[in-house]
């Protein structure tokens, strides 16, 4: 798409980092020398700052450095993009079409993107109108395009979304269509244009367009509250890149509220003219991605031939020389880090932390009393003396919004109903409602009401990475809408009408998206590991996993045609179980003191296997999870030492990093501690041979235990420092503090200030305590008598890995997932389910494991690595502030609808964890842009920490100065929590990576523990495999052109 859309000579056609075959060291150095310069840098400061303090820092710290380094702009300097060939506008004419193939054995569905040339960047109002028009067309089930192409029993795609990308002299507006039936790839664009013409002919629905504008404005206000000054960073970054150098564009670019007011006055004809000008009559580029089973086979053959040819070309002497060169490079890389680089950063004083106050009060009808903390809230609730039949916890924080949540227990569900969790969640906001008084509300009217009343609404499994079998339903709205929100929650939970036609639509969407889920090695590994660790039929989260759903959803689709009454009855029973008053917990968070009737509103409304190796043809490396029994409970006395031990192992350039990643045995290796489930895991990510990585991990732990590998105070202090920052960021905003209060007191059953207590306990752990934890808790992970293993591996390495595990004493079963065309997803047959019996081979060796070790499921049926975010489901929405190019910018996930998103998390800034990884992603940014991918990095640091980190040179522990990735702040911990990567007790995120398609559907999940990063190359390969606009220059599809729109910097 980049190549077709942008003119020759434009940097927007480029691939970040360059093509491998064209890369030369001197070109990289020249690039850095030319662009990593002070006069190409912009410093943006925003947020809650005292002006005198800000000016003092600028005058005493910043300006002297500017003068010292000499930042005068050379007379020959050309401003990137605006004074280079990239300023050329595209010369598109008519419709340009292209089709690319990507390797995939399942040839049933591909993807399509249509890109149009949009308004000039300085036309702020028109650009905002294009954004609103995109939301109008696609953002909900009642939107015209979504309703026409997605919300049907035979969808032409499973999602649609729009986005735009601003360039120096133009913008590109895009529409993305995911999981398009192969036979519809060539004709979809014409059908879309026909629908757009029909919309113009029938007239734009002015009520809906005004609602879209109103809701977007509310989301902006919500973001202003949660992220403050960062809201303006997007406009400031764009102005730095493209705006006038005198700054005259800044004020109009940031005048969002004025633009909303202006657009609210637009007439239907203005909207229709805009749609016609750019989308119907404007030139466009259409790219379709078609799956090809033959291509996959060809790529494998070509790669083997290439390697053999390389061996012959080099000869033994050439290989030996390269090995010497590699060893020299390794030696340079492994040089000890100067100790003063670590010790100059002091361990933070936890007493200096300013905690956000949260007042709590609890209504618990089952204990016949109301528990209260905080006199102001207690007195306010007493003024509304109503007896409530539900458990409700109120958490008072300062906010202009209120969030009402329901937490539903699934422990009482019969086994046969648990797989229905997928369709329950998918249908929750898209069913008609039949109220007890007989009032009927159509599903379209319900969606319209939700859009009218709320700022955001969502549902998922799990809370903050824990309680994976708990359903969470949340609605956020303005305070004035509180009573309506409670009423809507009641309708959603207790009054849905399960109808055959609506269930067919939702089942069809899930069914059509299943093939994409089973292509990901990490997803398969996690699902099978969970199936071994917990009884699938007893766990809703396991029953909703891919291995179960591959069998269940086709059967459900068949039942809907043959016996719909049975399915409807099962859905009703499912709802009755999860909404039982004894198993439901409600939470209200926000400015409760401003609610007139905080309580009355509710009254008025309301198996025995040691190791499994899964052979997968869709991946080239291996993913492994080794699991053993750990400690149970959030206040377990051994938790601080064990958590610290894991942190010591996981640190960048620490023990696992050097022995595994540094030796090329895996791209990532990390520990995962799940005190809810009582499990401890060792994970390997993208390993050529995971067994060798397992051996290296065992060597590291044994060496630390027996003293052959030194463990010193520096490593301990660094780990403590990381945990301190993690825990404090967990409660760094009112919303985060309120949620933390609820989770601590209600779900974890620990004091509200549990985080503060944990900090003190962590500080008291010494070296001996860490060694003891390593010996008693971590070492059993590497003993086949006390652990299990699950490996998802490429077909070529599965036998070697199985033999390695066998030699270590594991009882190994090899399973093969069959992705052939024989898997007819329209039939009721299974693709293998959790056992993947098709083509499987059992190999029994050595001792048996007492699997009762893992049968200790804690209510409500927890399991390891619980993730509220699930593949094939909408990615959790978020709005936050990010740093990009040295400036603050407000971003929302919805902003990137219509575009692929790679969302990755790292633990914290300014640690020796992850600058290498983030810099690698930054270097690959042009490649991601070429693929039409928006890269977003997230940690629980503030935006100011991000900015400081981005402005600090890499040699000084930073990632600057040319960091162009969006560095998003998750101060509230909401994003990390909803994506299932938050370590609650530490307030930091695991190293998660999520690939989200243009409709906002989550396609792939990778979660590594803290010490192990992710592979940029593997991420690109996964995007190429999922995305229809794949850039086929990688090993996955060599020789083809990239066909994706993007912004390359």
Secondary structure, DSSP 8 states (H G I E B T S, - for coil): -HHHHS-TT-GGG--TT--GGG--HHHHHHHHHHHSSGGG------SS--HHHHHHHIIIIIHHHHHHHT----TT---TTTSSGGG------SEEEEEEEEE-S--SEEEEEEEEE---TT-HHHHHHHHHHHHHHHSSTTSHHHHHHTSSTT-S-SEEEEEEEE-SS-EEEEEEEEEEEGGGTTTHHHHHHHHHHHHHHH---HHHHHHHHHHHHHHHHHHHHHHGGGGGHHHHHHHHHHS-TTSTTHHHHH-HHHHHHHHHT--HHHHHHHHIIIIISS-EEEEEEEEEHHHHHHHHHHHHHHHHHHHHHHHHHHHHHHHHHHHHHHHHHTS---HHHHHTS----GGG------EEEEEETTTTEEEEE-HHHHHHHHTS----SSEEEEEE---SEEEEEEEEE-TT--GGGGGGHHHHHHHTTSSEEE-TTS-EE-HHHHHHHHHHHEEEEEEEEEETTEEEEEEEEEEEEEGGGHHHHHHHHHHHHH-EE--HHHHHHHHHHHHHHHHHHTT-HHHHHHHHHHHHHS-GGG-HHHHTSHHHHHHHHHHHHHHHHH-HHHHHHHHHHHHHHHT-GGGEEEEEEE-GGG-TTTTHHHHH-----SEEEEEETT-SSEEEEEEEE---STT-TTHHHHHHHHHHHHSTTSHHIIIIITTTS-SEEEEEEETTTTEEEEEEEEESSHHHHHHHHHHHHHHHHHTSS---HHHHHHHHHHHHHHHHHTTSSHHHHHHHHHIIIIIS-S-TTHHHHHHHHHHT--HHHHHHHIIIIIGGGG-TTSEEEEEEEETTTHHHHHHHHHHTT--EEEEE---STT--TTSS--S-TTTT-TT-EEE--S----GGGG----TTT--TT--SS-TTSB----EEEEEETTEEEEEEGGGGTTSEEEEEE-S-SSSSSSHHHHHHHHHTHHHHHHTTEEEEEEESS-HHHHHHHHTSBGGGT--BSS--SEEEE-TTSHHHHHTT-EETTTTEE-EEEEEE-TTSBEEEEEEE-TT----HHHHHHHHHHH-TT--TTSTTSTT----------
